[in-house]
Amino acid sequence: MTLIGRIIGYAPKAFNYTKRLVKASPYIMFGDAANAGAKAASAVTKTADISVGQYIKNMIKAGGKGIEANVAAAKAATGSGFFKSMWKSIKEIPSVLGASRRMGAGRAMVTAKAAGKSGLALKLAGFNGGIKGFCKGIGKKLPLIGNLFLIALELPNIIKATKEKGIGQGLIETVRAAARLTGASLAAAVGTTIAGPLGGFIGFAVGDWLTTKIVGKSYSEKKALEQEKDAEALERVQRMQQEGTLPASAAAPQAVQQPSFTGNPFNNGYQSNPFNNDNFSNPYADDIYMQNMNFNAIA
């Protein structure tokens, strides 16, 4: 089968996977679906009888199933309401961070006591453990926390695009932002599973960067780039004018100054005295009839 035939044959599957990802994307962006998918993917083990490519496919398939299982559980818990699930996940942030901090501090103090530490050393161990636990809590909620931050950055762009270019451009920017949030969430979940909170931060940044490369610059970024180019072009022309190196074809033509209309249709427009002997400036110099005529009487 040719390459084009393979692509055409795979198109229905790609469409199906894309549709399922779109349905799950809200729960990936604002829920725990990304973390669930990353955990399911990391649980896949590589055996000697499968290739690296097949192993990656198995991880992706397991991750997808983990995401869909989490989405189904979230719908069942909130009566299939996404916004209820999202609000529940947002409200859980303080409690998750607090519980992670307390758990980290408690474990660190138990370990310090077992090592014979007491007093200030014990308190410092608990403090450091609390910070580590707090960071782990951020790692658990990183996709949601990071996405809330990205939404705060993307909202002005969406509003500006809608205001200046209409609802169509606003929808394009909304889809672009959603793709960016989904990509960052998935990468953050994978990073957290592999290397903890630090891996989550790195994964979020890398996922956002890669998605931005795919979906392109935002409306505000494109407009700012155009304005910057226009300003550079204007500055270049002004500099060439000052240096005297601007080509004549590039210079703006000067407006021709027309004589003002005084209300007298017989005003010659050349000199105020119609009887001036300057033949070059008076078009009536050779006209005897016009020279003997009273201009004031005509006016």
Contacts in CASP RR format, 6 or more apart in sequence:
PFRMAT RR
TARGET T0000
AUTHOR 0000-0000-0000
METHOD contacts of the structure
MODEL  1
MTLIGRIIGYAPKAFNYTKRLVKASPYIMFGDAANAGAKAASAVTKTADI
SVGQYIKNMIKAGGKGIEANVAAAKAATGSGFFKSMWKSIKEIPSVLGAS
RRMGAGRAMVTAKAAGKSGLALKLAGFNGGIKGFCKGIGKKLPLIGNLFL
IALELPNIIKATKEKGIGQGLIETVRAAARLTGASLAAAVGTTIAGPLGG
FIGFAVGDWLTTKIVGKSYSEKKALEQEKDAEALERVQRMQQEGTLPASA
AAPQAVQQPSFTGNPFNNGYQSNPFNNDNFSNPYADDIYMQNMNFNAIA
20 68 0 8 1.000
21 182 0 8 1.000
23 71 0 8 1.000
24 33 0 8 1.000
24 67 0 8 1.000
24 68 0 8 1.000
24 71 0 8 1.000
25 178 0 8 1.000
25 181 0 8 1.000
25 182 0 8 1.000
26 82 0 8 1.000
26 86 0 8 1.000
27 33 0 8 1.000
27 67 0 8 1.000
27 70 0 8 1.000
27 71 0 8 1.000
27 74 0 8 1.000
27 82 0 8 1.000
27 85 0 8 1.000
28 34 0 8 1.000
28 67 0 8 1.000
28 143 0 8 1.000
28 182 0 8 1.000
28 185 0 8 1.000
28 186 0 8 1.000
29 143 0 8 1.000
29 144 0 8 1.000
29 147 0 8 1.000
29 178 0 8 1.000
29 181 0 8 1.000
29 182 0 8 1.000
29 185 0 8 1.000
30 85 0 8 1.000
30 86 0 8 1.000
30 89 0 8 1.000
30 90 0 8 1.000
30 144 0 8 1.000
30 147 0 8 1.000
31 74 0 8 1.000
31 85 0 8 1.000
31 86 0 8 1.000
31 89 0 8 1.000
31 143 0 8 1.000
31 144 0 8 1.000
32 70 0 8 1.000
32 74 0 8 1.000
32 89 0 8 1.000
33 66 0 8 1.000
33 67 0 8 1.000
33 70 0 8 1.000
33 71 0 8 1.000
33 74 0 8 1.000
34 67 0 8 1.000
34 143 0 8 1.000
34 185 0 8 1.000
34 186 0 8 1.000
34 188 0 8 1.000
34 189 0 8 1.000
35 140 0 8 1.000
35 143 0 8 1.000
35 189 0 8 1.000
35 192 0 8 1.000
35 193 0 8 1.000
36 66 0 8 1.000
36 67 0 8 1.000
36 69 0 8 1.000
36 70 0 8 1.000
37 62 0 8 1.000
37 63 0 8 1.000
37 64 0 8 1.000
37 66 0 8 1.000
37 67 0 8 1.000
37 70 0 8 1.000
37 189 0 8 1.000
38 63 0 8 1.000
38 186 0 8 1.000
38 189 0 8 1.000
38 190 0 8 1.000
38 191 0 8 1.000
38 192 0 8 1.000
38 193 0 8 1.000
39 66 0 8 1.000
39 193 0 8 1.000
40 62 0 8 1.000
40 63 0 8 1.000
40 64 0 8 1.000
40 65 0 8 1.000
40 66 0 8 1.000
40 67 0 8 1.000
40 69 0 8 1.000
41 59 0 8 1.000
41 60 0 8 1.000
41 62 0 8 1.000
41 63 0 8 1.000
41 64 0 8 1.000
41 190 0 8 1.000
41 193 0 8 1.000
42 59 0 8 1.000
42 193 0 8 1.000
42 194 0 8 1.000
43 62 0 8 1.000
44 55 0 8 1.000
44 58 0 8 1.000
44 59 0 8 1.000
44 62 0 8 1.000
46 52 0 8 1.000
46 55 0 8 1.000
50 58 0 8 1.000
74 85 0 8 1.000
75 81 0 8 1.000
75 82 0 8 1.000
75 85 0 8 1.000
77 85 0 8 1.000
77 88 0 8 1.000
78 84 0 8 1.000
78 85 0 8 1.000
78 88 0 8 1.000
89 141 0 8 1.000
89 144 0 8 1.000
90 144 0 8 1.000
90 148 0 8 1.000
92 141 0 8 1.000
93 141 0 8 1.000
93 144 0 8 1.000
93 145 0 8 1.000
96 137 0 8 1.000
96 140 0 8 1.000
96 141 0 8 1.000
97 134 0 8 1.000
97 137 0 8 1.000
97 138 0 8 1.000
97 141 0 8 1.000
98 134 0 8 1.000
98 137 0 8 1.000
100 133 0 8 1.000
100 134 0 8 1.000
100 136 0 8 1.000
100 137 0 8 1.000
100 140 0 8 1.000
101 130 0 8 1.000
101 131 0 8 1.000
101 133 0 8 1.000
101 134 0 8 1.000
101 137 0 8 1.000
102 130 0 8 1.000
103 133 0 8 1.000
104 126 0 8 1.000
104 129 0 8 1.000
104 130 0 8 1.000
104 132 0 8 1.000
104 133 0 8 1.000
104 136 0 8 1.000
105 126 0 8 1.000
105 127 0 8 1.000
105 129 0 8 1.000
105 130 0 8 1.000
105 133 0 8 1.000
106 126 0 8 1.000
106 129 0 8 1.000
106 130 0 8 1.000
107 129 0 8 1.000
108 125 0 8 1.000
108 126 0 8 1.000
108 128 0 8 1.000
108 129 0 8 1.000
108 130 0 8 1.000
108 132 0 8 1.000
109 122 0 8 1.000
109 125 0 8 1.000
109 126 0 8 1.000
111 125 0 8 1.000
112 121 0 8 1.000
112 122 0 8 1.000
112 125 0 8 1.000
112 126 0 8 1.000
113 122 0 8 1.000
117 125 0 8 1.000
135 197 0 8 1.000
136 196 0 8 1.000
136 197 0 8 1.000
137 197 0 8 1.000
138 145 0 8 1.000
138 197 0 8 1.000
139 188 0 8 1.000
139 192 0 8 1.000
139 196 0 8 1.000
139 197 0 8 1.000
139 200 0 8 1.000
139 201 0 8 1.000
140 192 0 8 1.000
142 188 0 8 1.000
142 189 0 8 1.000
142 192 0 8 1.000
142 197 0 8 1.000
142 200 0 8 1.000
142 201 0 8 1.000
142 204 0 8 1.000
143 184 0 8 1.000
143 185 0 8 1.000
143 188 0 8 1.000
143 189 0 8 1.000
143 204 0 8 1.000
146 184 0 8 1.000
146 188 0 8 1.000
146 204 0 8 1.000
147 181 0 8 1.000
147 184 0 8 1.000
147 185 0 8 1.000
150 177 0 8 1.000
150 180 0 8 1.000
150 181 0 8 1.000
150 184 0 8 1.000
150 208 0 8 1.000
151 177 0 8 1.000
151 181 0 8 1.000
154 173 0 8 1.000
154 177 0 8 1.000
154 180 0 8 1.000
154 218 0 8 1.000
156 220 0 8 1.000
157 173 0 8 1.000
157 177 0 8 1.000
157 218 0 8 1.000
157 219 0 8 1.000
157 220 0 8 1.000
157 221 0 8 1.000
158 170 0 8 1.000
158 173 0 8 1.000
158 174 0 8 1.000
158 177 0 8 1.000
160 219 0 8 1.000
160 220 0 8 1.000
161 169 0 8 1.000
161 170 0 8 1.000
161 172 0 8 1.000
161 173 0 8 1.000
161 218 0 8 1.000
161 219 0 8 1.000
161 220 0 8 1.000
162 168 0 8 1.000
162 169 0 8 1.000
162 170 0 8 1.000
162 173 0 8 1.000
164 219 0 8 1.000
165 219 0 8 1.000
169 219 0 8 1.000
170 219 0 8 1.000
172 219 0 8 1.000
173 218 0 8 1.000
173 219 0 8 1.000
176 215 0 8 1.000
176 216 0 8 1.000
176 218 0 8 1.000
179 211 0 8 1.000
179 214 0 8 1.000
179 215 0 8 1.000
180 208 0 8 1.000
180 211 0 8 1.000
180 212 0 8 1.000
180 215 0 8 1.000
182 211 0 8 1.000
183 207 0 8 1.000
183 208 0 8 1.000
183 210 0 8 1.000
183 211 0 8 1.000
184 203 0 8 1.000
184 204 0 8 1.000
184 205 0 8 1.000
184 207 0 8 1.000
184 208 0 8 1.000
184 211 0 8 1.000
185 204 0 8 1.000
186 207 0 8 1.000
187 200 0 8 1.000
187 203 0 8 1.000
187 204 0 8 1.000
187 206 0 8 1.000
187 207 0 8 1.000
187 208 0 8 1.000
187 210 0 8 1.000
188 200 0 8 1.000
188 201 0 8 1.000
188 203 0 8 1.000
188 204 0 8 1.000
188 207 0 8 1.000
189 200 0 8 1.000
190 200 0 8 1.000
190 203 0 8 1.000
191 199 0 8 1.000
191 200 0 8 1.000
191 202 0 8 1.000
191 203 0 8 1.000
192 199 0 8 1.000
192 200 0 8 1.000
195 202 0 8 1.000
217 225 0 8 1.000
237 246 0 8 1.000
237 250 0 8 1.000
240 246 0 8 1.000
240 250 0 8 1.000
241 251 0 8 1.000
259 269 0 8 1.000
264 295 0 8 1.000
264 299 0 8 1.000
266 274 0 8 1.000
266 295 0 8 1.000
266 298 0 8 1.000
266 299 0 8 1.000
268 274 0 8 1.000
268 282 0 8 1.000
268 283 0 8 1.000
268 284 0 8 1.000
270 281 0 8 1.000
270 282 0 8 1.000
270 283 0 8 1.000
271 278 0 8 1.000
271 281 0 8 1.000
271 282 0 8 1.000
274 282 0 8 1.000
274 284 0 8 1.000
274 290 0 8 1.000
274 291 0 8 1.000
274 295 0 8 1.000
275 282 0 8 1.000
275 291 0 8 1.000
276 282 0 8 1.000
277 285 0 8 1.000
278 285 0 8 1.000
279 285 0 8 1.000
279 286 0 8 1.000
284 290 0 8 1.000
284 291 0 8 1.000
285 291 0 8 1.000
END
